[in-house]
Amino acid sequence: MTGLADQLSFSGLKVEVFADHVHLKGAAELARPYPIHRFGSIRPLRRFMKRRAIARAVQERGVLGLFADSWKSVAAAPANGAPLAVLAHGTEFPLEASPDKALRINAALKRARAIVASSHYTAGLVAPFMKGVEAEIVVINPPIAELPAAPPAALAQIDAAIAGRGPVLATLARLEPRKGIDAILRALPALREKHPGLVYLVAGAGADLARLRALATSLSVDDCVVFLGQVTEIEKKAALLTRSDIFGMPSRRTGNSVEGFGISYVEAAWYGVPSVAGDDGGAADAVVNERTGLLCDGANDDAVRGALSRLLDDEALRKNFGAAAADLARAKHTWSAALPRYLAAIGR
């Protein structure tokens, strides 16, 4: 949503954001060239205040359209206002919704001009709630801004972690079970038999860190696994991906949680890195199987190991997939390609 607001503003349109209060204690407000209106208090009152403020903006400033970050935010949009596009990410559309929740989702979607799904998989999750909904489901994969070349200082930091080893396998993700990092760790003993210099860089933070560290130790692969911690700076991301040979994130379903798209695959692709991704969820929109990487069953350790082994064993295949990934990222997954489609969702 921040990227969408930024790009709409950069394109010359006037943008206003109506959002909840900053939840993280001590976090600074975003500095943007457009106004960000914040609303606190309990949810019903917060929603009322937000709806009143948006209605005033629609009435006084001739708003061309509204984007809601999910069906839940539609309640804050005034009825009979500007055209409304509702974003759909995946997890907010449960596979088994209670009758009451299904009715609330359906009522929200009925108010939309378009539902913008993050992937074809997510579009499928929305479909059961579309009874009587006139809006069209439009699939727009979350785009990225053009990414920079890695600066020498950031490259030097990554090179220090690699310490002359190779090939380099990397994951950049929130550390949680569904990302499949544990499956990669379990594959490392067999992979190292053929590639003794293999190094695995894990960038990210999350509640699963302690378990993953313990798993690496128990498998005796902790000497080739480097936990880099959270990497948010764009220069460090660029360095990590520039030095990577394979991006691994064989995501899988954990309960009702599944990867709705996987923008990290696209970021890796920008730097010419092929991916190994899970085939459950929306990753198929980000990684084209047998063209920009490999899809596998992330819940099957043999499948994960096989996909990684295939790319590690075939340098030419890696380079062909990486080049195709870079071409596709630049042609399809940038804001310049996506913004006209977002605007079309509100009839512009």
C-alpha positions in Angstrom: 0.0 0.0 0.0 2.9 2.4 0.7 4.4 1.6 -2.7 1.0 2.2 -4.4 0.5 5.5 -2.6 4.1 6.5 -3.5 3.7 5.6 -7.2 0.3 7.3 -7.5 1.9 10.4 -6.0 5.0 10.2 -8.3 2.7 10.0 -11.3 1.3 13.4 -10.5 -2.0 12.4 -8.8 -3.0 13.9 -5.4 -2.9 11.2 -2.8 -4.2 11.0 0.8 -3.8 8.0 3.1 -6.3 7.2 5.9 -4.8 4.6 8.2 -4.8 3.3 11.8 -2.5 4.7 14.4 1.2 3.5 14.3 1.0 0.3 16.3 4.8 -0.2 17.0 5.6 1.8 20.1 8.3 4.5 19.4 8.1 4.0 15.6 8.4 7.2 13.6 5.7 8.3 11.2 6.4 7.8 7.5 7.7 10.9 5.8 5.9 11.3 2.5 5.0 14.2 0.2 1.3 13.4 0.7 -0.9 13.6 3.9 -1.2 10.5 6.1 -4.2 10.8 8.4 -4.0 8.5 11.5 -6.9 7.3 13.6 -6.7 5.8 17.1 -9.2 4.6 19.7 -11.2 1.3 19.8 -12.0 -0.3 16.5 -15.7 0.7 16.1 -14.9 4.4 16.9 -11.7 4.4 14.9 -13.7 3.0 11.9 -16.4 5.6 12.3 -13.9 8.5 12.5 -12.0 7.2 9.4 -15.3 6.8 7.5 -16.4 10.3 8.3 -13.0 11.7 7.3 -13.0 9.8 4.0 -16.6 10.9 3.3 -15.6 14.5 3.8 -12.7 14.1 1.4 -14.9 12.6 -1.2 -17.4 15.3 -0.9 -15.0 18.3 -0.7 -12.1 17.2 -2.9 -13.6 15.3 -5.7 -11.9 12.0 -5.1 -11.3 9.9 -8.2 -11.1 6.5 -6.5 -10.3 4.6 -3.3 -8.0 1.7 -2.6 -8.8 -0.5 0.4 -5.9 -2.7 1.7 -8.4 -5.6 2.3 -12.0 -6.4 2.5 -11.9 -5.6 6.2 -11.1 -1.9 5.5 -14.2 -1.5 3.2 -16.2 -0.8 6.4 -14.3 2.5 6.7 -15.2 3.6 3.1 -18.3 5.7 2.8 -21.2 4.2 0.9 -22.0 5.6 -2.6 -18.6 7.3 -2.7 -15.8 7.2 -5.3 -15.0 3.9 -7.2 -13.5 1.4 -4.8 -10.8 -1.2 -5.5 -10.2 -3.8 -2.8 -6.8 -5.6 -2.6 -6.8 -9.3 -1.8 -3.6 -10.9 -0.4 -4.7 -14.4 0.5 -4.7 -15.2 4.2 -7.7 -12.9 4.8 -9.9 -15.3 2.7 -10.1 -18.5 4.8 -10.6 -21.8 3.2 -13.3 -22.6 5.8 -15.1 -19.4 6.8 -17.9 -19.3 9.2 -21.3 -18.4 7.7 -21.1 -15.0 9.5 -17.7 -14.2 8.2 -18.6 -15.3 4.7 -21.5 -12.9 4.7 -19.3 -10.1 5.9 -16.7 -10.7 3.2 -19.4 -11.0 0.6 -21.0 -7.7 1.7 -17.7 -5.9 1.5 -16.9 -7.2 -2.0 -20.3 -6.1 -3.2 -19.3 -2.5 -2.6 -16.2 -2.8 -4.8 -15.7 -1.8 -8.4 -12.8 -4.3 -8.7 -11.0 -6.9 -6.4 -7.3 -6.8 -7.1 -5.8 -10.2 -6.2 -2.1 -10.6 -5.6 -1.9 -13.9 -7.6 -4.0 -16.3 -9.5 -4.0 -18.5 -6.4 -5.4 -15.6 -4.3 -8.0 -15.0 -6.9 -9.1 -18.6 -6.4 -9.5 -17.9 -2.6 -11.7 -14.9 -3.3 -14.0 -16.8 -5.8 -16.1 -18.6 -3.2 -17.2 -15.2 -1.7 -18.3 -13.7 -5.0 -22.0 -14.7 -5.0 -23.9 -11.7 -6.3 -20.8 -9.6 -6.6 -20.7 -7.5 -9.8 -17.0 -6.5 -9.4 -14.4 -8.2 -11.5 -11.4 -10.1 -9.9 -8.2 -8.7 -11.5 -4.9 -10.3 -10.8 -2.0 -7.8 -10.4 1.1 -9.3 -8.9 2.6 -6.9 -6.3 5.2 -4.9 -8.2 8.7 -3.7 -7.2 10.5 -0.5 -7.8 13.6 -0.7 -10.0 16.4 -2.1 -7.8 19.9 -0.6 -7.5 23.3 -2.1 -8.1 25.0 -3.2 -4.9 27.6 -0.7 -3.6 31.2 -2.0 -2.9 30.8 -1.6 0.9 27.7 -3.8 1.0 29.3 -6.4 -1.3 32.4 -6.5 1.0 30.2 -7.4 4.0 28.5 -10.2 2.1 31.9 -11.4 0.8 33.1 -11.6 4.3 30.2 -13.9 5.3 30.8 -16.1 2.2 34.5 -16.3 3.0 35.5 -17.5 -0.4 33.1 -20.4 -0.5 30.6 -21.4 -3.1 28.2 -22.0 -4.6 26.0 -19.6 -2.7 22.4 -20.5 -1.7 20.3 -17.7 -0.1 17.0 -17.0 1.6 15.6 -13.6 2.4 12.4 -13.9 4.4 10.6 -13.6 7.7 11.7 -16.6 9.7 8.6 -18.8 10.1 8.0 -22.4 9.4 6.0 -22.0 6.2 9.0 -20.4 4.4 10.6 -23.9 4.2 14.0 -22.9 5.5 14.1 -26.0 7.6 13.7 -28.2 4.5 16.7 -26.5 3.0 18.8 -27.1 6.1 17.8 -30.8 6.0 18.9 -31.0 2.4 22.4 -29.5 3.1 24.1 -32.7 4.3 23.4 -34.5 1.0 24.1 -31.4 -1.1 27.5 -30.8 0.5 28.6 -34.3 -0.5 28.8 -33.1 -4.1 29.4 -29.4 -3.4 31.7 -29.2 -0.3 32.1 -25.4 -0.6 28.3 -24.8 -0.5 27.3 -21.9 1.8 23.8 -21.0 2.8 23.0 -17.4 3.7 19.8 -16.8 5.7 18.7 -13.2 5.9 15.7 -12.4 8.1 14.3 -12.3 11.6 11.4 -14.0 13.3 10.3 -16.4 16.0 11.7 -19.4 14.2 15.3 -18.4 14.5 16.2 -20.4 17.6 14.6 -23.6 16.1 16.5 -23.1 12.8 19.8 -22.5 14.6 19.3 -25.7 16.7 18.4 -27.7 13.6 21.5 -26.5 11.7 23.6 -27.6 14.7 21.9 -31.0 15.0 22.5 -31.7 11.3 26.2 -30.6 11.6 25.8 -28.0 8.9 26.1 -24.9 11.1 29.6 -24.4 9.7 28.1 -23.6 6.2 25.0 -21.8 7.4 25.3 -18.0 8.1 22.3 -16.3 9.8 22.7 -12.7 8.8 19.9 -11.3 10.9 17.3 -8.9 9.5 18.3 -7.3 6.3 16.1 -4.4 5.4 18.5 -1.9 3.8 18.1 -2.0 0.0 21.9 -1.9 -0.5 22.5 -5.0 1.7 19.6 -6.8 -0.1 21.2 -6.0 -3.4 24.6 -7.3 -2.2 23.1 -10.5 -0.9 21.2 -11.3 -4.1 24.1 -10.2 -6.3 26.4 -12.8 -4.7 23.7 -15.5 -4.7 23.6 -18.4 -7.2 20.2 -19.8 -6.1 17.4 -18.2 -4.1 15.7 -20.8 -2.0 12.3 -20.4 -0.3 10.3 -23.6 -0.8 7.3 -22.3 1.0 4.5 -24.7 2.2 1.1 -24.5 3.8 1.1 -24.2 7.6 -2.4 -24.4 8.9 -4.3 -21.7 7.0 -1.1 -19.7 6.3 0.3 -20.0 2.8 2.4 -17.8 0.5 0.0 -15.5 -1.4 2.7 -14.4 -3.9 6.3 -14.0 -2.7 7.8 -10.7 -3.8 11.3 -12.0 -2.6 11.4 -14.3 -5.6 10.9 -11.2 -7.9 13.6 -9.3 -6.1 16.0 -12.2 -6.6 15.0 -12.4 -10.2 15.9 -8.8 -10.7 19.5 -9.7 -10.0 19.4 -12.7 -12.3 19.0 -15.3 -9.5 16.8 -18.4 -10.2 14.6 -19.6 -7.4 13.4 -22.8 -5.8 9.9 -22.1 -4.6 7.0 -24.1 -3.1 4.1 -25.0 -5.4 1.4 -24.5 -2.9 0.1 -20.9 -3.0 0.9 -18.0 -5.3 4.6 -18.5 -5.9 3.8 -19.8 -9.4 3.0 -16.2 -10.4 6.5 -15.1 -9.3 8.5 -18.2 -10.4 7.8 -19.7 -13.8 8.5 -23.4 -13.4 11.3 -24.6 -15.8 11.8 -21.0 -17.0 12.9 -18.8 -14.2 13.3 -21.4 -11.5 11.8 -24.6 -10.1 8.6 -25.2 -8.2 8.5 -28.2 -5.8 6.4 -29.6 -3.0 7.8 -27.6 -0.1 6.3 -30.1 2.4 8.4 -32.9 0.9 12.0 -32.9 1.8 13.0 -35.2 -1.1 11.4 -32.8 -3.6 13.1 -29.7 -2.0 16.5 -31.5 -2.1 16.0 -32.7 -5.6 15.2 -29.2 -6.9 18.2 -27.6 -5.2 20.4 -30.4 -6.4 19.3 -30.0 -10.0 20.2 -26.3 -10.0 23.5 -26.8 -8.1 24.6 -29.5 -10.5 23.9 -27.6 -13.7 25.6 -24.1 -13.9 24.3 -23.6 -17.4 20.7 -24.2 -16.3 21.1 -21.8 -13.4 22.4 -19.1 -15.7 19.6 -19.6 -18.3 16.9 -19.5 -15.6 18.6 -16.5 -14.0 18.7 -14.5 -17.3 15.0 -15.3 -18.0 14.1 -14.3 -14.4 15.8 -11.0 -14.8 14.0 -10.3 -18.1 10.6 -11.2 -16.7 11.1 -9.1 -13.6 11.9 -6.0 -15.6 9.1 -6.6 -18.2 6.2 -7.6 -15.9 6.9 -6.9 -12.2 7.7 -3.2 -12.1 5.5 -0.4 -11.0 5.7 1.1 -14.5 3.9 -2.0 -15.8 1.5 -2.4 -12.9 0.4 1.2 -12.1 -1.9 1.6 -15.2 -3.7 -1.6 -14.2 -4.2 -0.4 -10.6 -5.7 2.8 -12.0 -7.9 0.8 -14.4 -9.3 -1.0 -11.3 -10.9 2.3 -10.2 -11.9 3.2 -13.8 -9.1 5.6 -14.6 
